[in-house]
C-alpha cells in the first residue's frame, strides 16, 4: 500500500485546499482530495471510508467553515479513532484560520497555514519525509504510542524502536536532557517490566539501554552530547538477566539480549552471563518474555 495523505476540509475552503494538495504532490506525496476524485452521483461516504482506510495521515485543514461542517467532524473523529486504536495513521492539523481546534483533538503535529501556507506546510512535509526515512531504517511502520507529556522545553523529535516493538514511534524530547532521563520516561511511560518473579525462587531482571547505531548512550550525558539530533533513530535494547533465590539447578540459562540496531537480527544470547538454573529457569525466562510482550501490546507498541 502506498503512503497517502487524506485531506479533510470544508467545501468552502476548497480553493485553499487545492493549493495545499498541489504543494504536497509537488513534494512527491500522494493525496486523497475529494474535489479531484468525486464525480456527480458518487458516494461521498464511500469515498471517505476508502480514503481514510488507505491513508497514512489525515491532514485536518481547520477553519471556521470546517468547525461548522458535520462531514468534517465525522472525518476527524474517524481519524482520531484510527490514531489511537489502529496506529496506522496520524491525525495532523493544518490551521487555515485562527480558529481553536476541538478539545478532543490532540494532533501529533499542528501547523499554521495562515496568513501564508508556508512555512507551516513545509513543516508537515519535513515530518512526512522524516517518518518515511525512519521506516526505511527500522523496517517498522512509524506509528503513535501514548507517552506522558514531555517537558515544556521539548522541541525536537526522536524515533524509538526495538526488536520487541512492532512499530517505530516518534517522541518529543529536549536534546539537552540527559539520555537517562529520556530512557526512564520511555520505560516508565510504556510500563515496561523491570523484574519478573517466578514462584518466589527464580526470576528475571530486565535492563534497558538506548543505542544510536552501535553506540550505547551514557545515562549521564545529554542526548545532544552523544550525537543525537532532531529526527535521529534510537534503538531500545532490552536484556533479560536470570537470577536464583536458591542453589543452582541442573541445565543452563543465559542472559538474553534483544540486540540494538539491526532490524533483521534475531534474539541472541550473551554467553558471558551463563547461569545454571535448569528447566525451571528456562520456564521463568519464557514467562518473562510473555510478560514483556504483554507490556508492549498494552502500550500499543505492537504491530499496527
HELIX and SHEET records of a PDB file:
HELIX    1   1 UNK A   11  UNK A   13  5                                   3    
HELIX    2   2 UNK A   14  UNK A   26  1                                  13    
HELIX    3   3 UNK A   34  UNK A   37  1                                   4    
HELIX    4   4 UNK A   44  UNK A   54  1                                  11    
HELIX    5   5 UNK A   64  UNK A   67  1                                   4    
HELIX    6   6 UNK A   70  UNK A   81  1                                  12    
HELIX    7   7 UNK A   82  UNK A   86  3                                   5    
HELIX    8   8 UNK A  120  UNK A  138  1                                  19    
HELIX    9   9 UNK A  179  UNK A  189  1                                  11    
HELIX   10  10 UNK A  224  UNK A  226  5                                   3    
HELIX   11  11 UNK A  278  UNK A  298  1                                  21    
SHEET    1   A 5 UNK A  30  UNK A  32  0                                        
SHEET    2   A 5 UNK A   4  UNK A   8  1                                        
SHEET    3   A 5 UNK A  57  UNK A  62  1                                        
SHEET    4   A 5 UNK A  90  UNK A  95  1                                        
SHEET    5   A 5 UNK A 109  UNK A 112  1                                        
SHEET    1   B 6 UNK A 141  UNK A 142  0                                        
SHEET    2   B 6 UNK A 167  UNK A 173  1                                        
SHEET    3   B 6 UNK A 156  UNK A 161 -1                                        
SHEET    4   B 6 UNK A 233  UNK A 244  1                                        
SHEET    5   B 6 UNK A 202  UNK A 212 -1                                        
SHEET    6   B 6 UNK A 195  UNK A 198 -1                                        
SHEET    1   C 6 UNK A 141  UNK A 142  0                                        
SHEET    2   C 6 UNK A 167  UNK A 173  1                                        
SHEET    3   C 6 UNK A 156  UNK A 161 -1                                        
SHEET    4   C 6 UNK A 233  UNK A 244  1                                        
SHEET    5   C 6 UNK A 253  UNK A 258 -1                                        
SHEET    6   C 6 UNK A 268  UNK A 275 -1                                        
SHEET    1   D 6 UNK A 141  UNK A 142  0                                        
SHEET    2   D 6 UNK A 167  UNK A 173  1                                        
SHEET    3   D 6 UNK A 156  UNK A 161 -1                                        
SHEET    4   D 6 UNK A 233  UNK A 244  1                                        
SHEET    5   D 6 UNK A 202  UNK A 212 -1                                        
SHEET    6   D 6 UNK A 215  UNK A 216 -1                                        
END                                                                             
